[in-house]
């Protein structure tokens, strides 16, 4: 037997340290080569760190929320072979995060905690719910076969009550046919780590450092809705339908030709505005782990259908934690929409270092006056924010008005620009 010290590898892009999000192993566990050991968060994305060797875990370094420097001791193994120099480590990008354990009273059920049983046995739905609630499943006691965590076990843990079958009702309660009241903690503490910490940090910095200029305009999408329905009606059975967003991206690409100052980054360290010829559209996407912004790259080179397909691919990758680090970085302007929850008006926060973000509110049928007569039209508001240091209010309004014209007359979206 020999002792093998594994240090936090270089995760690329100038990373000097990373935050521990969640351990997948603990001292005493036996692991195989390439098995995921720990999830860490850099300034770019969450990364799953695999094991370079097989062996038994002796010790780990760092609790969730703590920072570990690149090159610092991360985990120590006991291996079966002779100790050798560590192979070049690699880390797989994985945008998902594991929530920090929440504080909860320790129940007194009969079955042992999951930590004493090794790998946690439960359903994917329970794992997802535990992650969203910030619960470490290693601390939940299961009442199922071989200690499997059932749904009622997780619910009992969230309430601070013992799991099913772990405590008999009192004689009085049993005679009265009344279950004993469930106890619950008055508060719950959830440590802000990983992706949620990164979101909080970036949102705070953007709001604090960028003077946001908000501009809202209502747009008649009746003709666009007709075109969308027509195109969707021609699809083969099972093909995904077009939403409004691909049309908006095509229109956005067109107007940015005349407003290049809005397709830009601000490099604060150098004091330089970087205007981009390519349009890399970030698509704000809600996931179980928090907000992510996957990127549709080179939207100016894609067709309507190509944009729609790529948007589906990258957003699905973000939701399922399969998007790569490259697919979650590098946007030059961001599009955000809450779909049917889009409300009437929103004030989106700019995705720094970008200088503009386009917010899409929901489309609704409303009575409007058209040519002196009241008629029902399908209306949608565009709520946008601009960095007022580099985009003047006039230019911001002119850009949205140009988009409005294209959206209200969708045939113009697909016409070639004037020479």
VENDA-V368773 format. One record per pair of residues at least 12 apart in sequence whose C-alpha atoms are under 7 Angstrom apart, sorted by sequence separation. I is the first residue (numbers start at 1). J is the second residue. D is the distance in whole Angstrom. If there is no record, write none. Layout:
I J D
I J D
This chain:
24 36 7
25 37 6
36 48 6
37 49 6
61 73 7
141 153 7
152 164 7
263 275 6
264 276 6
282 294 6
283 295 6
365 377 5
366 378 6
24 37 5
36 49 6
37 50 5
61 74 5
263 276 6
282 295 4
314 327 7
365 378 4
366 379 7
23 37 6
24 38 5
36 50 4
37 51 6
60 74 6
61 75 6
140 154 7
228 242 7
261 275 6
281 295 6
282 296 6
296 310 6
364 378 5
365 379 6
23 38 4
35 50 5
36 51 6
60 75 4
260 275 7
280 295 6
281 296 5
296 311 6
363 378 6
364 379 5
22 38 6
23 39 6
34 50 5
35 51 5
59 75 6
60 76 7
280 296 6
281 297 6
345 361 7
363 379 5
364 380 7
22 39 5
34 51 5
59 76 5
120 137 7
140 157 6
280 297 4
334 351 7
344 361 6
363 380 4
21 39 5
33 51 5
34 52 6
58 76 5
120 138 7
279 297 7
280 298 5
281 299 7
342 360 7
343 361 6
362 380 6
20 39 6
21 40 5
33 52 5
57 76 6
58 77 5
279 298 5
280 299 6
295 314 7
342 361 4
343 362 6
361 380 6
20 40 5
21 41 6
33 53 4
57 77 5
58 78 6
143 163 7
278 298 6
279 299 6
294 314 6
342 362 5
361 381 5
19 40 5
20 41 7
32 53 7
33 54 5
56 77 5
57 78 6
142 163 7
143 164 6
161 182 6
279 300 6
294 315 6
333 354 6
341 362 7
360 381 7
361 382 6
18 40 6
19 41 5
32 54 4
55 77 6
56 78 5
143 165 7
161 183 6
278 300 7
332 354 6
335 357 6
336 358 6
337 359 6
340 362 5
360 382 5
18 41 5
19 42 7
31 54 5
32 55 7
55 78 6
56 79 7
114 137 7
115 138 5
160 183 6
161 184 7
333 356 6
334 357 5
335 358 5
336 359 5
337 360 5
339 362 6
359 382 6
360 383 6
18 42 5
31 55 6
55 79 5
114 138 5
115 139 7
159 183 7
160 184 5
294 318 7
333 357 6
334 358 6
335 359 6
336 360 6
337 361 6
359 383 5
30 55 6
31 56 6
54 79 7
55 80 7
113 138 7
114 139 6
126 151 6
159 184 5
160 185 6
358 383 6
359 384 5
30 56 4
113 139 6
114 140 6
122 148 6
159 185 7
253 279 7
292 318 7
358 384 4
15 42 7
29 56 6
30 57 6
113 140 6
114 141 6
121 148 5
122 149 5
357 384 6
358 385 7
28 56 6
29 57 5
113 141 4
121 149 6
122 150 7
357 385 5
28 57 5
112 141 6
356 385 6
357 386 7
27 57 5
28 58 6
111 141 6
285 315 6
356 386 4
26 57 7
27 58 5
111 142 6
355 386 6
356 387 6
27 59 5
99 131 5
102 134 5
111 143 6
287 319 5
295 327 6
355 387 5
27 60 7
98 131 6
99 132 7
101 134 5
102 135 5
294 327 5
295 328 6
100 134 5
101 135 5
294 328 4
295 329 7
52 87 7
99 134 5
100 135 7
101 136 5
293 328 6
294 329 7
350 385 7
64 100 6
99 135 7
100 136 7
111 147 6
295 331 6
345 381 7
347 383 6
348 384 7
349 385 7
52 89 6
344 381 7
346 383 6
347 384 7
348 385 6
345 383 6
347 385 7
50 91 6
20 62 7
22 64 6
49 91 5
20 63 6
21 64 5
48 91 6
49 92 7
20 64 5
21 65 6
47 91 6
48 92 5
20 65 5
47 92 6
48 93 6
19 65 6
20 66 6
47 93 5
48 94 6
19 66 6
20 67 6
46 93 6
47 94 5
253 300 6
19 67 4
46 94 5
47 95 7
18 67 5
19 68 6
46 95 5
282 331 5
17 67 6
18 68 6
45 95 6
46 96 6
281 331 5
284 334 7
17 68 5
18 69 6
46 97 6
280 331 5
281 332 6
282 333 6
283 334 6
284 335 6
17 69 4
280 332 5
281 333 5
282 334 4
283 335 5
284 336 5
16 69 6
17 70 5
107 160 7
109 162 6
279 332 6
280 333 7
281 334 5
282 335 6
283 336 6
16 70 5
107 161 6
108 162 6
109 163 6
250 304 7
281 335 7
105 160 5
107 162 5
104 160 6
110 166 5
134 190 6
109 166 4
247 304 7
109 167 7
246 304 6
10 70 6
9 70 6
246 307 6
8 70 5
9 71 6
246 308 5
8 71 5
7 71 5
8 72 6
7 72 5
8 73 6
7 73 4
8 74 6
242 308 7
6 73 6
7 74 5
265 332 7
5 73 7
6 74 6
7 75 7
264 332 6
6 75 5
263 332 6
5 75 6
6 76 6
263 333 6
5 76 5
4 76 6
5 77 6
4 77 5
3 77 6
4 78 6
3 78 5
4 79 7
2 78 6
3 79 6
21 97 7
22 98 6
1 78 6
2 79 5
21 98 6
1 79 6
2 80 7
1 80 5
2 81 7
4 83 6
1 81 6
2 82 6
3 83 7
9 89 6
11 91 7
1 82 7
2 83 6
9 90 7
104 185 7
103 188 6
102 188 7
103 189 6
267 353 7
102 189 6
266 353 5
102 190 5
265 353 5
266 354 7
265 354 5
100 190 7
264 354 6
265 355 6
100 191 6
264 355 6
100 193 7
262 355 6
196 290 6
262 356 6
195 290 7
97 194 6
97 195 6
65 193 5
262 391 7
261 391 7
214 347 7
259 399 7
207 349 7
206 350 7
255 399 7
206 352 6
255 402 6
255 403 6
252 403 7
251 403 6
41 194 6
222 377 6
251 406 6
132 288 7
222 378 5
220 377 7
221 378 6
220 378 6
221 379 6
220 379 5
221 380 7
219 379 6
220 380 6
218 379 7
219 380 5
218 380 6
219 381 6
251 413 6
218 381 4
250 413 7
217 381 6
218 382 6
216 381 7
217 382 5
216 382 6
217 383 7
216 383 4
215 383 6
216 384 6
215 384 5
214 384 6
215 385 6
214 385 4
21 193 7
213 385 5
214 386 6
21 194 5
212 385 6
213 386 5
212 386 6
213 387 6
19 194 7
212 387 5
213 388 6
211 387 6
212 388 6
210 387 6
211 388 6
211 389 7
215 397 7
224 407 7
224 408 7
219 404 6
223 408 6
221 407 7
223 409 7
224 410 6
221 408 6
223 410 7
220 408 6
219 408 7
97 289 6
96 289 6
95 318 7
96 321 5
95 321 5
94 321 6
94 322 6
95 323 7
94 323 7
94 324 7
93 324 6
93 325 6
45 325 6
